[in-house]
Amino acid sequence: EATAEAVSTTRVVAAAIGRVKVRVNEETTGAQAAIPAKLIVKRADGRLAPYGDPRFGADGFGGQAVLIDFIPATGKEVQLPAGSYRAVFARGFEYTIAEVPLEVRAGEETAISATLKRVVDTTGYLSGDFHVHAKFSPDSSDTIEHKVLASAAEGVEVLVSTEHEYISD
């Protein structure tokens, strides 16, 4: 806390950050094709995430995950504090899940990838979520873009916006 009468000094130390290039592929007959997917990064030792303060915009995902992100088929670069992690890749109920170790070094770039196998054939069907709330509803803080990215990563093909007392695209 600071007031006009009292001066205070605080030392802020930023975490050492590394870059991680992420790609996800689908195992297909004789080849691999890039697909969108969800990435969940957890601490390798299983302990809760030690950093982040919700008062300053940090989200520790209930302490269970360090990062949850959506990886487009073109891949994506994410940033993480230096450390040892487990990266979990998922793409909805149609695909297997992959988990790989991840070591992030400060100032360095690391590449990780996973190959998921489609195990449920949904040919001729569409996957839909017919009750989607985003930031216009009081019970969700997600942006519309976040909802679309999450749905693409999970293989949901039809989204229906159901905001409370608000008309939205």
Secondary structure by P-SEA (a helix, b strand, c coil): cccccbbbbbbbbbcbbbbbbbbbbcccccbbbbbbbbbbbcccccccccccccccccccccccccbbbbbccccbbbbbcbbbbbbbbbccccbbbbbbbbbbcccbbbbbbbbbbbccccccbbbbbccccccccccccccaaaaaaaaaaacccbbbbbccccccc
